[in-house]
Amino acid sequence: MRILLPFLTCATLFAQTDPPKSWIDPDTGHRVIRLTDEPGSASLYFNQNGYTPDGKKLVYTTPNGISTFDLETRAVKQVVSGRVRIIEVGHKSQSVFYTKGGAVFVTDVETLDTHEIGQLPPRGSVVTVNADETLLAGTYTEAPGPAGNAYASPQRPAQGSDQAAQSHPLDQPANKGQMMEQRLAAHIPMGMFVMNTKTGEIKTIHKSTDWLNHLLFSPTDPTLLMFCHEGPWHKVDRIWTIHTDGSQITKVHTRTMTMEIFGHEFWSADGKTIWYDLQTPRGEDFFLAGYRVDTGERTWYHLQRNEWSIHFNVTRDGKLFCGDGGDPGQVAHAPAGEWIYLFRPELIANRGGLDKSDDKGLISSGVLRAEKLVNMSKHKYHLEPNVSFSPDSSWVIFRSNMFGPTHVFAVEIARSSAMF
């Protein structure tokens, strides 16, 4: 991803009415660029695939639909128009999946060929597509919730959705904690289903009165689906996996102390590891935890309070992590955590002479060595930045309202030689 943009000084940076196109962060020495021009544009949720399989294009949302940003040429192209709700970008084809008017659609971002896949079930939503693009997965409620249809689609609202029309669709709700308590206590009967992308056929694979949410297919195994039991994190066993035939429901993490919380789970690019935020207990001790789905092996990387992030992500080769920080109002109550971070993982050497193979239940421990990339003190964290790495691992891409309206930005991992 090579982007050549004019260098700006501090004076010109803050004198502009429009957000600047490029600057060097004076606190970190890293170059930051603005990728999108449309106010209200946003990159996808941190664990949704937002890049085409060839690694050339970023897919993002706007108030008027879905567009692509060419990471080499900087060309912008609108590929879907109108009020839609994005699912994610396919892992196999140059296609973006989304819902509109109660149906699921797919559009080729190159040719713009579009077709309807199928109709959603009543009070249902689809949120993820599998590795070979043969199945979509989602949930439905069997009856309206205690506030009518407000709980009918418990997945997060997305840009341009009907649910989002009354407020900015990317912001955290002001009463999120109360809403989650009420929704968990309601025990509304739900179903988890898969939809065939060729025929639109729907098959229910799991039913529960737990709040099923945050479904996410493995990026490599088309039969493996991750999901969560949603609710206040200290009250739920959050992270699970299930196969698309409804078998092998597996709990990923078991709580070992009161107020231990874990969540904001995401896949490694090779589909071998589920990573997630772990706090033992909540708001006191912070880890990025990893679970190998094939062996059950675990790795925990420790972080300092100010380095904790709302969301984390990982490069395709698994060598680097990034995080979007948080303000003092977040769960870590970090006094100085408003940064975009780069993390280099470092395992702690085993000096005790114990062979780990003697006890496969032992957790591999390490630390994340943090480097600050962007000062986010002007960012209002009711909008989650939702960091991700560019496919070539040279940039961290995020959304921000630091200049007012939301735009998509990228920060270069290599430190710039040009300084203020």
C-alpha positions as CSV (number, residue, x, y, z in Angstrom):
1,M,0.0,0.0,0.0
2,R,1.9,3.1,-1.3
3,I,0.2,6.4,-0.7
4,L,1.9,9.6,-1.6
5,L,0.3,12.7,-0.1
6,P,1.4,16.2,0.7
7,F,3.2,16.8,4.0
8,L,1.4,19.2,6.4
9,T,2.7,21.2,9.2
10,C,1.0,21.6,12.6
11,A,-0.2,25.1,11.7
12,T,-1.8,24.0,8.4
13,L,-3.2,20.9,10.1
14,F,-5.4,22.6,12.6
15,A,-6.1,25.7,10.4
16,Q,-8.0,23.6,7.8
17,T,-11.8,23.4,7.8
18,D,-11.8,20.0,6.2
19,P,-10.0,17.1,7.8
20,P,-6.4,17.0,6.6
21,K,-5.4,14.4,4.0
22,S,-2.0,13.6,5.6
23,W,0.1,14.5,8.6
24,I,2.9,13.3,10.8
25,D,1.7,12.6,14.4
26,P,4.0,14.9,16.4
27,D,3.8,12.6,19.4
28,T,4.7,9.4,17.6
29,G,6.5,10.2,14.4
30,H,4.1,8.1,12.3
31,R,2.4,9.3,9.2
32,V,-1.4,9.3,9.3
33,I,-3.6,9.7,6.2
34,R,-7.3,10.1,5.6
35,L,-8.7,7.5,3.1
36,T,-12.3,8.7,2.7
37,D,-13.8,12.0,1.7
38,E,-17.4,11.3,2.6
39,P,-18.5,12.5,6.1
40,G,-20.0,9.6,8.0
41,S,-17.9,7.0,6.1
42,A,-16.5,4.1,8.2
43,S,-14.4,1.0,7.9
44,L,-16.0,-2.2,9.0
45,Y,-16.3,-3.7,12.5
46,F,-12.9,-4.9,13.7
47,N,-13.6,-8.6,13.1
48,Q,-15.5,-8.3,9.8
49,N,-13.5,-9.0,6.7
50,G,-13.3,-5.6,5.0
51,Y,-10.7,-6.4,2.2
52,T,-11.0,-8.1,-1.1
53,P,-9.2,-11.4,-1.4
54,D,-6.6,-10.0,-3.7
55,G,-5.7,-7.5,-1.0
56,K,-6.1,-4.5,-3.3
57,K,-9.3,-2.9,-2.0
58,L,-10.7,-1.7,1.3
59,V,-14.5,-1.9,1.4
60,Y,-16.2,0.7,3.5
61,T,-19.6,2.1,4.2
62,T,-21.1,5.6,3.6
63,P,-24.4,7.1,4.4
64,N,-25.3,6.4,0.8
65,G,-24.2,2.8,0.5
66,I,-21.0,0.8,0.1
67,S,-17.8,1.9,-1.6
68,T,-14.3,0.6,-2.3
69,F,-10.9,2.3,-1.8
70,D,-8.1,1.1,-4.0
71,L,-5.1,0.8,-1.7
72,E,-2.6,1.3,-4.5
73,T,-4.3,3.9,-6.8
74,R,-6.4,5.6,-4.2
75,A,-9.4,5.3,-6.5
76,V,-12.8,5.4,-4.9
77,K,-15.8,3.5,-6.4
78,Q,-19.3,3.2,-5.1
79,V,-20.5,-0.4,-5.5
80,V,-23.8,-0.4,-3.7
81,S,-26.3,2.5,-3.5
82,G,-29.0,3.1,-1.0
83,R,-29.9,2.1,2.6
84,V,-28.2,-1.3,3.1
85,R,-26.7,-3.2,6.0
86,I,-23.3,-4.7,5.2
87,I,-22.4,-8.2,6.2
88,E,-18.8,-8.5,5.1
89,V,-16.5,-9.1,2.1
90,G,-16.1,-12.6,0.7
91,H,-12.9,-14.5,1.4
92,K,-13.0,-16.2,-2.1
93,S,-14.5,-13.8,-4.6
94,Q,-14.4,-10.0,-5.1
95,S,-17.9,-9.8,-3.6
96,V,-19.6,-7.9,-0.9
97,F,-22.6,-9.4,1.0
98,Y,-25.3,-7.2,2.5
99,T,-29.0,-7.1,3.4
100,K,-31.6,-4.7,2.0
101,G,-35.4,-4.7,2.5
102,G,-35.5,-8.1,4.3
103,A,-33.4,-9.9,1.7
104,V,-29.7,-10.9,1.3
105,F,-27.8,-9.6,-1.7
106,V,-24.3,-10.0,-3.1
107,T,-22.5,-7.6,-5.5
108,D,-19.2,-8.1,-7.4
109,V,-17.1,-5.0,-6.5
110,E,-15.4,-5.1,-10.0
111,T,-18.3,-5.8,-12.4
112,L,-21.1,-4.6,-10.1
113,D,-23.1,-7.7,-11.0
114,T,-25.7,-8.1,-8.3
115,H,-28.2,-10.7,-7.3
116,E,-30.5,-11.6,-4.5
117,I,-29.5,-14.7,-2.5
118,G,-32.7,-15.1,-0.4
119,Q,-35.2,-13.7,2.0
120,L,-34.4,-13.3,5.7
121,P,-36.6,-15.2,8.2
122,P,-38.9,-13.0,10.3
123,R,-37.0,-11.0,12.9
124,G,-33.8,-12.3,11.5
125,S,-30.4,-11.1,10.4
126,V,-27.4,-12.5,8.6
127,V,-23.9,-11.3,9.7
128,T,-21.2,-13.5,8.3
129,V,-20.2,-15.6,5.2
130,N,-18.0,-18.7,5.3
131,A,-14.6,-19.3,3.8
132,D,-15.8,-20.7,0.5
133,E,-18.9,-18.5,0.3
134,T,-21.3,-21.3,0.2
135,L,-23.1,-20.4,3.5
136,L,-24.2,-17.3,5.4
137,A,-25.1,-17.4,9.1
138,G,-27.3,-15.4,11.3
139,T,-29.9,-15.5,14.0
140,Y,-33.6,-14.9,14.5
141,T,-35.9,-14.3,17.5
142,E,-39.1,-16.4,17.7
143,A,-41.1,-13.5,19.2
144,P,-40.6,-9.8,19.6
145,G,-38.7,-8.7,22.7
146,P,-40.0,-6.8,25.7
147,A,-39.7,-3.5,23.8
148,G,-41.5,-4.8,20.7
149,N,-39.1,-5.4,17.7
150,A,-36.2,-3.5,19.4
151,Y,-34.6,-6.8,20.3
152,A,-35.6,-8.7,17.1
153,S,-32.2,-8.4,15.5
154,P,-29.6,-8.3,18.3
155,Q,-26.6,-8.0,16.1
156,R,-24.9,-4.6,16.1
157,P,-26.6,-2.0,13.9
158,A,-24.6,-1.2,10.8
159,Q,-24.2,1.8,8.5
160,G,-27.4,2.6,6.7
161,S,-29.6,0.1,8.4
162,D,-33.2,1.0,9.3
163,Q,-32.4,0.5,13.0
164,A,-29.6,3.1,12.6
165,A,-31.7,5.8,10.9
166,Q,-32.5,7.5,14.2
167,S,-28.9,8.0,15.3
168,H,-25.3,7.6,14.2
169,P,-25.2,3.8,13.5
170,L,-21.6,3.4,14.7
171,D,-21.9,5.1,18.1
172,Q,-22.3,3.1,21.3
173,P,-25.8,3.6,22.8
174,A,-25.8,5.8,25.9
175,N,-27.8,3.2,27.8
176,K,-25.9,0.2,26.5
177,G,-25.3,-1.4,30.0
178,Q,-29.0,-1.2,30.9
179,M,-30.1,-2.5,27.5
180,M,-27.8,-5.5,27.8
181,E,-29.0,-6.3,31.3
182,Q,-32.6,-6.2,30.1
183,R,-32.0,-8.2,27.0
184,L,-30.1,-11.0,28.8
185,A,-32.9,-11.2,31.5
186,A,-35.6,-11.5,28.8
187,H,-34.5,-15.1,27.7
188,I,-36.1,-14.6,24.3
189,P,-36.2,-17.9,22.3
190,M,-33.8,-17.6,19.4
191,G,-32.5,-19.7,16.5
192,M,-29.2,-19.8,14.8
193,F,-29.3,-20.6,11.1
194,V,-27.3,-21.0,7.9
195,M,-28.4,-19.8,4.5
196,N,-27.2,-21.5,1.3
197,T,-25.8,-18.8,-1.0
198,K,-26.9,-20.6,-4.2
199,T,-30.4,-21.5,-3.3
200,G,-31.3,-19.2,-0.4
201,E,-32.4,-22.2,1.6
202,I,-32.4,-21.7,5.4
203,K,-31.5,-24.4,8.0
204,T,-31.7,-23.8,11.7
205,I,-28.7,-25.4,13.4
206,H,-29.1,-24.3,17.1
207,K,-31.9,-23.0,19.3
208,S,-31.5,-21.3,22.7
209,T,-33.0,-18.8,25.1
210,D,-29.5,-17.4,25.6
211,W,-28.8,-14.2,23.7
212,L,-27.0,-15.5,20.6
213,N,-24.8,-12.8,18.9
214,H,-21.6,-11.9,17.1
215,L,-21.5,-14.9,14.7
216,L,-18.3,-15.1,12.8
217,F,-17.2,-17.9,10.4
218,S,-13.6,-19.2,10.4
219,P,-11.7,-17.5,7.5
220,T,-10.4,-21.0,6.4
221,D,-12.8,-23.7,7.6
222,P,-16.2,-23.3,5.9
223,T,-17.8,-25.6,8.4
224,L,-16.7,-23.8,11.6
225,L,-18.6,-20.9,13.1
226,M,-17.8,-18.9,16.2
227,F,-20.6,-17.2,18.2
228,C,-21.2,-15.6,21.6
229,H,-23.6,-15.7,24.5
230,E,-24.2,-11.9,24.6
231,G,-24.9,-9.9,27.8
232,P,-22.9,-8.2,30.5
233,W,-19.6,-10.0,30.2
234,H,-19.3,-10.9,33.9
235,K,-22.6,-12.8,33.7
236,V,-22.1,-14.9,30.6
237,D,-19.9,-17.7,29.2
238,R,-19.3,-15.7,26.1
239,I,-17.2,-17.4,23.4
240,W,-18.3,-20.7,21.7
241,T,-17.8,-22.5,18.4
242,I,-20.3,-24.7,16.5
243,H,-20.2,-26.6,13.2
244,T,-22.6,-25.8,10.4
245,D,-24.5,-29.1,11.0
246,G,-25.2,-28.0,14.6
247,S,-22.6,-30.4,16.1
248,Q,-19.6,-30.0,18.3
249,I,-20.7,-27.0,20.3
250,T,-17.5,-26.0,22.2
251,K,-17.0,-23.4,25.0
252,V,-13.7,-21.6,24.3
253,H,-13.1,-20.1,27.8
254,T,-14.2,-21.0,31.3
255,R,-14.3,-18.4,34.0
256,T,-12.1,-19.1,37.0
257,M,-12.8,-16.1,39.3
258,T,-15.7,-13.8,40.1
259,M,-15.9,-10.8,37.7
260,E,-13.5,-12.3,35.2
261,I,-14.6,-11.1,31.7
262,F,-13.7,-12.1,28.2
263,G,-14.9,-11.1,24.8
264,H,-14.4,-9.0,21.5
265,E,-13.2,-12.3,20.0
266,F,-11.7,-12.5,16.5
267,W,-10.0,-15.1,14.3
268,S,-6.4,-15.3,13.2
269,A,-6.1,-15.1,9.4
270,D,-5.1,-18.8,9.2
271,G,-8.2,-19.8,11.2
272,K,-6.2,-21.7,13.8
273,T,-6.5,-19.3,16.8
274,I,-9.4,-17.3,18.4
275,W,-8.0,-14.2,20.1
276,Y,-10.0,-12.3,22.7
277,D,-9.8,-9.6,25.4
278,L,-9.4,-11.2,28.9
279,Q,-9.5,-9.4,32.2
280,T,-8.8,-11.1,35.5
281,P,-10.8,-9.6,37.1
282,R,-12.7,-6.9,35.2
283,G,-10.9,-3.6,34.9
284,E,-7.8,-4.8,36.9
285,D,-5.5,-7.1,35.0
286,F,-5.4,-7.2,31.2
287,F,-4.5,-9.9,28.7
288,L,-4.9,-10.7,25.0
289,A,-5.7,-14.4,25.1
290,G,-5.4,-16.9,22.3
291,Y,-7.1,-20.4,22.0
292,R,-6.0,-22.9,19.3
293,V,-9.1,-24.5,17.9
294,D,-7.3,-27.7,16.8
295,T,-5.2,-28.4,19.9
296,G,-6.9,-26.4,22.7
297,E,-3.5,-24.8,23.5
298,R,-3.7,-21.3,25.1
299,T,-1.5,-18.2,25.0
300,W,-2.0,-15.1,27.2
301,Y,-0.2,-11.9,26.5
302,H,-0.2,-9.3,29.3
303,L,-0.9,-5.6,28.8
304,Q,-0.6,-2.5,31.0
305,R,-3.8,-0.6,31.9
306,N,-3.1,2.3,29.5
307,E,-2.4,-0.2,26.7
308,W,-5.7,-2.0,27.0
309,S,-7.9,-1.5,23.9
310,I,-11.5,-1.8,23.1
311,H,-10.6,-4.0,20.1
312,F,-7.4,-5.7,19.0
313,N,-6.4,-7.2,15.7
314,V,-3.5,-9.2,14.2
315,T,-1.5,-9.3,10.9
316,R,-2.0,-12.1,8.5
317,D,1.3,-13.7,9.5
318,G,0.4,-13.4,13.2
319,K,3.6,-11.5,14.0
320,L,2.1,-8.1,15.1
321,F,-1.1,-7.0,16.9
322,C,-2.8,-3.6,17.0
323,G,-5.3,-2.0,19.4
324,D,-7.5,1.1,19.4
325,G,-7.0,2.2,23.0
326,G,-9.8,3.7,25.2
327,D,-10.7,6.7,27.2
328,P,-11.2,6.8,31.0
329,G,-14.9,6.0,30.6
330,Q,-14.1,2.5,29.2
331,V,-13.9,-0.6,31.3
332,A,-10.1,-0.2,31.9
333,H,-10.5,3.3,33.2
334,A,-7.2,4.1,31.7
335,P,-6.0,7.6,32.5
336,A,-3.8,7.8,29.4
337,G,-5.0,5.2,27.0
338,E,-6.2,7.3,24.1
339,W,-3.9,5.9,21.4
340,I,-3.8,3.7,18.3
341,Y,-1.2,1.0,19.4
342,L,1.1,-1.4,17.7
343,F,2.0,-4.5,19.8
344,R,4.9,-6.8,19.4
345,P,4.3,-10.1,21.1
346,E,7.0,-11.5,23.3
347,L,6.7,-14.9,25.0
348,I,8.3,-15.4,28.4
349,A,11.0,-18.0,28.3
350,N,10.5,-21.2,30.3
351,R,13.4,-21.2,32.7
352,G,12.0,-23.6,35.2
353,G,12.9,-26.7,33.3
354,L,9.3,-28.0,33.1
355,D,8.5,-29.5,29.7
356,K,5.2,-28.1,28.6
357,S,4.4,-31.4,26.9
358,D,4.2,-32.9,30.4
359,D,1.1,-30.7,31.1
360,K,-0.7,-29.6,27.9
361,G,-3.0,-27.6,30.1
362,L,-0.4,-25.0,30.9
363,I,-0.9,-21.6,29.4
364,S,2.0,-20.1,27.4
365,S,2.5,-16.6,28.8
366,G,4.0,-13.5,27.4
367,V,3.7,-9.7,27.1
368,L,2.7,-7.3,24.4
369,R,5.4,-4.6,23.8
370,A,3.5,-1.4,22.9
371,E,4.4,1.3,20.5
372,K,2.1,4.4,20.1
373,L,1.0,5.1,16.5
374,V,-1.6,7.9,16.7
375,N,-2.6,10.3,19.5
376,M,-6.4,9.8,19.9
377,S,-7.0,12.5,22.5
378,K,-9.3,14.4,20.1
379,H,-11.3,11.2,19.3
380,K,-14.6,10.7,21.1
381,Y,-14.7,7.0,22.1
382,H,-18.4,6.6,21.9
383,L,-17.3,5.8,18.4
384,E,-15.1,2.7,18.5
385,P,-12.1,3.0,16.2
386,N,-12.2,-0.7,15.2
387,V,-8.6,-1.2,14.1
388,S,-7.4,-3.6,11.4
389,F,-4.2,-4.2,9.5
390,S,-3.9,-3.5,5.7
391,P,-3.4,-6.8,3.8
392,D,0.3,-6.1,3.4
393,S,0.6,-5.3,7.2
394,S,2.2,-1.9,6.5
395,W,-0.7,0.2,7.8
396,V,-3.3,0.2,10.6
397,I,-6.7,1.3,9.4
398,F,-9.3,2.8,11.7
399,R,-12.3,5.0,11.8
400,S,-12.3,8.3,13.8
401,N,-14.3,11.4,14.6
402,M,-11.2,13.4,15.8
403,F,-12.1,16.2,13.3
404,G,-15.9,15.9,13.8
405,P,-17.6,13.7,11.2
406,T,-16.5,10.1,11.0
407,H,-13.9,9.2,8.4
408,V,-11.5,6.3,7.7
409,F,-7.9,6.8,8.4
410,A,-4.7,4.8,8.1
411,V,-1.4,5.1,10.0
412,E,1.9,3.8,8.6
413,I,3.6,1.3,10.8
414,A,7.1,2.4,9.7
415,R,8.1,5.6,11.5
416,S,8.4,8.6,9.2
417,S,11.7,10.4,8.8
418,A,9.9,13.7,8.4
419,M,9.2,15.3,11.8
420,F,7.7,18.6,12.9
